[in-house]
Amino acid sequence: MFIPGRIEVLGKHTDYCGGRSVVCAIDRGFHADVEPRTDRVVELWNLDTDERVTFDLANLPDRSGHWIDYAVTVGKRLTANFAEPLNGCTIRFRSDLPKAAGLSSSSALMIMVFAALDAANELRSTPEYRANISSDIDLAEYLGCVENGQSFRGLAGSAGVGTFGGSQDHAAILLGKRGELSGFAFGPLRHEADLAFPDNLTFIVASSGVVAEKTGAALEKYNRVSRMVSEITNAGGAAPLSKLIDHVGVERIREIIFSGQFSFSHSLLRDRIEQFRVENYEIIPAVSELLAAGVYDDIGELVDRSQRNAEQLLGNQVEETIFLQRSARRLEAIAASAFGAGFGGSVYAIVHTSDAEDFKSEWRSDYLSRFPHHATVSEFFTTRPSQVVLG
């Protein structure tokens, strides 16, 4: 099987707000072979490092701070949601995704573990699966809930991995199509558009070398952005945020913010609302219209605006990702933006395929001239929209 990473073209922290995004799966990810077992042990064998880790579905371990925690989270949720005791499996895998770089390597790993246990136990034929999951869209939303700990229909929630996120990553990974960008809306998950990504264009991804891992201090920063939204929707009496905006309007939400008591300052909450409003109701519709018409050359300034709002209103960018985005545009990328949860991670640039290798070399040189200490941990690579391969 192949479980890809993903690029978020637009949709910065919009999914758990019930907003929209434009995303794609990429041609890098986890390549795995699965061997069913007759016991209840799950073994993960990283062929890149020869590291082998195991856990027992009959006696699931506590958090350890190791990457196995993502796999254990899947095991805990599946053993709770499906009545029959699950057999284990051995998963031998390789990955060419940079780790903790905003490309959804952790979500891809969790989807890989789910797919392996699904194959080993024929979960799709169980009463629980058939009663709650009837499509790939349902599956993507369910796996988002496995990660964030929320319940999905009759499949009760659990602790998750500790992130208060949505299902954008899972939709991109499971529903992305080769050669296309996809438009999704969330709360609930809906597919809205397929947008051709022409052969004469290429993504170049710059992994900054600044870890964007969903643990420790980075986890707290990520969840802080999400908790702002929760406080607003709790005060306004409706969730997700898009529903509240559609129901009462942005001006009324601003009044709620300035008249209420919150754990965040009024200015931070105001900025959070403004970032979502502009990203979801202005930038994404305008860019989607251009992409649907095949007019890629005109999206750059709109994507620049999304990037600036991430810096100034979300406050989730670091010096390295800001530099990379500006550098890409100086080098005449059609469009460029940081993506993912933020606080590190990666930046994409859309360039003409014929210029891709030269651009990549110049972009890397420009970055390392400013941040030479990232020479051994940053990575620059070309990629195209791809899709998952199960089985």
Buried (B, 14 or more C-beta within 10 A) or exposed (E): BBBBBBBBBBBBBBBBBBBBBBBBBBBBBBBBEBBBBEEBBBBBBBBEEEEEBBBEBEEBBEEEEEBBBBBBBBBBBBBEBBEEEBBBBBBBBBBEBBBBBBBBBBBBBBBBBBBBBBBBBEBEEBEBBEEBBEEBBBBBBBBBBBBBBBEBEEBEBBEBBBBBBBBBBBBBBBBBBEBBBBBBBBBEBEBBBBBBBEEEBBBBBBBBBBBBBBBEEBBEBBBBBBBBBBBBBEBBEBBBBBBBBEEBEBEEBBEBBEEBEBEBEEEBBBBBBBBBBBBBBEBBEBBBEBBEEEEBEBBBEBBBBBBBBBBEBBBBBBEBBBBBBBBBBEBEBBBBBBBBBBBBBBBBBBBBEEBBEEBBEBBBEBBBEEBEEBEEBBBBBBBBBBBBEBE
